[in-house]
Amino acid sequence: MAANFWTSTHGTNWLLSRQALADCRKIDRQYVTEQDLIKVNIWFAQIITDLGRNLQVRQVIIATAITYFKRFYTKNSFRNTEPNLVAATCMYLACKIEESPQHIKSIIGDMKSIMQERGEPFAYDNQKVAEMEFYLLEELDFNMIVYHPYRSLMTLAQDLGTKNEDVQWAWYVINDSYRTDMCLLYPPHVVAAAALYLQIALRGGAQYDGDYSLTSSSTANNGNAGVTTRKRGAAASNSNPNSSNNETPKVKDIRSWFAQLNVDLEQITDIVQEIISLYNLWGEEDKQNEKIREILTRLLK
């Protein structure tokens, strides 16, 4: 994997503007609204998540599979493809890339179970998934590298001295962020900073002295790559945050600490708002599964 995010294929090829992303969805928007497409993305991200849990793979593999799925649909429409097949193939490929390969029969078997629970068939065999894998690789331009926010979260949390429970909560927020377009729009270290900030803000900054709010006057230089903290070279971990022993905040002025990061604070604010909007919409969809089925009926052939 490339040592620097900005020189990797993720940093050079797979960060899109909102306008570019909107242009990718012109065909699908002929059949459903933009809000409907958000619900569709939540639906398929959940399917991939459930598949990964059934297979008992690591969270990073689930995140990679969802990222592949989203990248694929920047070049293809839901209308003209078979998203259930694409979802299963993304998981199959992600397991290989993340060095935790699963037998193709296991992928298909678990996918059938998941779709049956949703009252839908999964009528694809080994050959179909294998054929789809080659098409998926081509559509992704063979760019398999995916950087995730988890490692950056652990680096930031260690430097900030964040409590275990706050790191765990931010970890969950990052998991949920894959139901949005964040992995296509923002560098992963910015998503990590936003997830951490959201938890601090919800607590009212109680564990820190001073102002914890982010304002335009705190804008930091974002010209460099990756996460920069007060203690350069701080150890990072991609394991579960429960392994951290940092219980006492090291930073007293949270606003100044965020201002020292090489991140765009306006992007952090945008991400926080998007996460809040996700939870509002997601909560509604828990009670409206029939609505998503109606959307899929209109969207898919």
C-alpha positions in Angstrom: 0.0 0.0 0.0 1.2 3.5 -0.8 2.9 5.2 2.2 1.2 8.5 1.4 -2.5 8.9 0.9 -2.2 11.7 -1.6 0.1 9.8 -3.9 -2.0 6.6 -3.8 -4.6 5.8 -6.4 -7.3 6.6 -3.7 -6.0 10.1 -3.3 -5.3 10.8 -7.0 -8.3 9.0 -8.7 -11.1 8.5 -6.2 -11.9 11.8 -4.5 -14.7 13.4 -6.4 -16.5 16.8 -6.2 -20.2 16.8 -5.4 -20.9 18.0 -8.9 -19.0 15.2 -10.4 -20.8 12.7 -8.2 -24.2 14.2 -9.2 -23.3 13.9 -12.9 -22.6 10.2 -12.3 -26.2 9.7 -11.3 -28.1 11.4 -14.1 -29.5 8.2 -15.4 -30.9 7.0 -12.1 -32.3 10.4 -11.3 -34.6 10.0 -14.3 -36.5 7.3 -12.2 -36.1 8.4 -8.6 -35.2 11.5 -6.6 -31.8 12.3 -5.1 -33.3 11.6 -1.7 -34.5 8.2 -2.9 -30.9 7.5 -4.1 -29.6 8.2 -0.6 -32.1 5.6 0.8 -30.9 3.1 -1.9 -27.3 3.6 -0.9 -28.2 3.0 2.8 -30.1 -0.1 1.8 -27.2 -1.7 -0.2 -24.6 -0.6 2.4 -26.6 -2.5 5.0 -26.8 -5.6 2.7 -23.0 -5.6 2.4 -22.6 -5.0 6.1 -24.9 -8.0 6.9 -23.0 -10.1 4.4 -19.7 -9.3 6.1 -21.1 -10.1 9.5 -22.4 -13.4 8.3 -19.0 -14.2 6.9 -17.4 -12.9 10.2 -14.9 -10.7 8.4 -13.2 -7.7 9.9 -14.9 -4.3 9.7 -12.2 -2.9 7.4 -13.2 -5.6 4.8 -16.8 -4.5 5.0 -15.7 -0.9 4.5 -13.5 -1.8 1.5 -16.4 -3.7 -0.1 -18.8 -0.8 0.4 -16.2 1.6 -1.1 -15.8 -0.7 -4.2 -19.6 -0.7 -4.5 -19.7 3.1 -4.4 -16.8 3.5 -6.8 -18.5 1.1 -9.3 -21.6 3.2 -9.3 -19.7 6.4 -10.2 -19.3 4.8 -13.6 -22.6 2.8 -13.8 -26.2 3.3 -13.0 -28.4 1.1 -10.8 -30.9 1.1 -13.6 -28.6 -0.7 -16.0 -26.9 -3.1 -13.6 -27.7 -5.8 -11.1 -26.8 -4.2 -7.7 -27.3 -7.4 -5.6 -24.7 -9.2 -7.8 -22.4 -6.2 -7.6 -22.7 -6.1 -3.8 -21.8 -9.8 -3.4 -18.9 -9.5 -5.9 -17.5 -6.4 -4.0 -17.4 -8.4 -0.8 -15.8 -11.4 -2.6 -13.1 -9.0 -4.1 -12.6 -7.1 -0.9 -11.9 -10.3 1.1 -9.1 -11.1 -1.4 -7.6 -7.7 -1.4 -7.6 -7.5 2.4 -5.9 -10.9 2.6 -8.9 -12.7 4.1 -10.2 -14.7 1.1 -13.6 -16.4 1.3 -14.8 -19.2 -0.9 -17.1 -18.1 -3.6 -19.7 -20.6 -2.4 -19.7 -19.0 1.1 -20.3 -15.6 -0.4 -23.2 -16.9 -2.5 -24.7 -19.0 0.3 -24.7 -16.1 2.8 -26.0 -13.6 0.2 -28.9 -15.9 -0.6 -29.8 -16.1 3.1 -29.6 -12.3 3.5 -31.8 -11.6 0.5 -34.3 -14.3 1.6 -34.7 -12.4 4.9 -35.6 -9.4 2.8 -38.1 -11.4 0.7 -35.9 -11.2 -2.4 -34.1 -14.0 -4.4 -30.4 -14.1 -5.2 -30.4 -16.1 -8.4 -26.6 -15.9 -9.2 -24.2 -18.8 -9.3 -20.4 -19.1 -9.0 -19.9 -18.3 -12.7 -21.9 -15.1 -12.5 -19.9 -13.8 -9.5 -16.6 -14.8 -11.1 -17.5 -13.0 -14.4 -18.7 -9.9 -12.4 -15.4 -9.8 -10.6 -13.5 -9.2 -13.8 -15.9 -6.5 -14.9 -15.7 -4.9 -11.4 -11.9 -4.8 -11.6 -12.0 -3.1 -15.0 -14.5 -0.5 -13.8 -12.4 0.3 -10.8 -9.4 0.7 -13.1 -7.6 -2.0 -11.1 -7.2 0.6 -8.3 -7.6 -1.6 -5.3 -6.0 0.6 -2.6 -8.5 2.0 -0.1 -7.5 4.2 2.8 -10.0 4.1 5.8 -10.4 6.5 8.7 -9.8 3.9 11.4 -6.1 4.3 11.6 -6.3 8.0 11.6 -8.9 7.9 14.4 -6.5 6.0 16.6 -3.7 8.4 15.9 -5.8 11.4 16.7 -7.4 9.8 19.8 -3.9 8.9 21.2 -2.7 12.4 20.7 -5.8 14.0 22.1 -6.0 11.6 25.0 -9.6 10.7 24.2 -11.5 8.3 26.6 -12.1 4.8 25.4 -15.8 5.2 25.2 -15.5 8.3 23.0 -13.1 6.5 20.7 -15.5 3.6 20.5 -18.4 5.9 19.7 -16.4 7.7 17.0 -15.5 4.2 15.6 -19.2 3.4 15.2 -19.8 6.8 13.5 -17.1 5.9 11.0 -18.8 2.6 10.3 -22.0 4.4 9.7 -20.4 7.0 7.4 -20.1 4.3 4.7 -23.8 4.6 4.2 -23.2 8.0 2.8 -20.9 9.3 0.0 -18.1 10.4 2.4 -15.6 7.8 1.2 -15.9 9.4 -2.3 -15.8 13.0 -1.2 -13.4 13.4 1.7 -9.9 12.2 2.7 -10.2 9.5 5.4 -8.3 11.5 8.0 -10.8 14.3 7.7 -13.7 11.8 8.3 -11.9 10.5 11.4 -11.4 14.0 12.8 -15.1 14.8 12.2 -16.3 11.6 13.9 -14.1 12.4 16.9 -15.2 16.0 17.0 -18.9 15.0 16.9 -18.6 12.9 20.0 -16.8 15.8 21.8 -19.4 18.3 20.8 -22.3 16.0 21.9 -20.7 15.8 25.3 -20.4 19.5 25.4 -16.6 19.4 25.6 -17.0 18.4 29.3 -13.7 16.5 29.4 -11.8 19.6 28.1 -11.4 23.1 29.3 -12.0 26.0 27.0 -14.0 26.4 23.8 -14.7 23.3 21.8 -16.6 24.9 18.9 -15.2 25.1 15.4 -15.5 28.4 13.7 -14.2 29.9 10.5 -11.6 31.8 12.5 -10.0 28.5 13.3 -9.4 27.5 9.7 -6.2 25.5 9.3 -3.9 25.0 6.4 -5.0 21.8 4.6 -2.3 21.8 1.9 -0.4 18.8 3.2 -1.5 15.1 3.3 -2.7 12.9 6.1 -3.1 13.6 9.8 -0.6 15.8 11.6 -0.9 15.9 15.4 1.0 17.7 18.1 3.2 14.6 18.6 4.4 13.6 15.2 4.8 9.9 14.6 2.3 9.0 17.3 1.6 5.3 17.3 -1.5 4.3 15.3 -3.6 1.2 15.5 -6.1 -0.4 13.2 -7.4 -2.6 15.9 -10.6 -2.2 18.0 -10.4 1.1 20.0 -11.1 -0.8 23.2 -7.4 -1.8 23.2 -6.5 1.9 24.0 -5.5 2.8 27.5 -5.8 6.6 27.1 -8.3 7.7 29.7 -7.1 11.2 30.6 -7.4 14.1 28.1 -3.9 15.4 27.2 -5.3 18.5 25.4 -7.1 21.3 27.3 -8.0 23.6 24.4 -9.8 21.4 21.9 -10.4 24.3 19.5 -6.7 25.1 19.3 -5.9 21.4 18.9 -8.2 21.0 15.9 -6.8 24.2 14.4 -3.3 22.6 14.5 -4.5 19.7 12.3 -3.8 19.8 8.5 -7.6 19.6 7.8 -10.2 21.9 6.4 -12.5 22.7 9.3 -15.3 23.6 7.0 -15.1 20.0 5.7 -15.4 18.7 9.2 -18.5 20.8 9.8 -20.0 19.5 6.5 -19.3 15.9 7.5 -20.9 16.4 11.0 -24.0 17.8 9.4 -24.1 14.9 6.9 -23.8 12.3 9.7 -26.7 13.9 11.6 -28.8 13.9 8.5 -28.0 10.3 7.9 -29.2 9.3 11.4 -32.4 11.2 10.9 -33.1 9.6 7.6 -31.9 6.1 8.7 -34.2 6.2 11.7 -37.2 6.9 9.5 -36.3 4.1 7.1 -36.2 1.6 10.0 -40.0 1.9 9.9 -40.4 2.2 6.2 -38.9 -0.8 4.5 -41.9 -1.0 2.1 -40.9 2.5 0.9 -37.4 1.3 -0.2 -39.0 -1.6 -2.0 -41.2 0.8 -3.9 -38.1 2.9 -4.8 -36.2 -0.2 -6.0 -39.2 -1.2 -8.1 -39.1 2.1 -9.9 -35.3 2.2 -10.2 -34.4 -1.3 -11.2 -35.5 -3.0 -14.4 
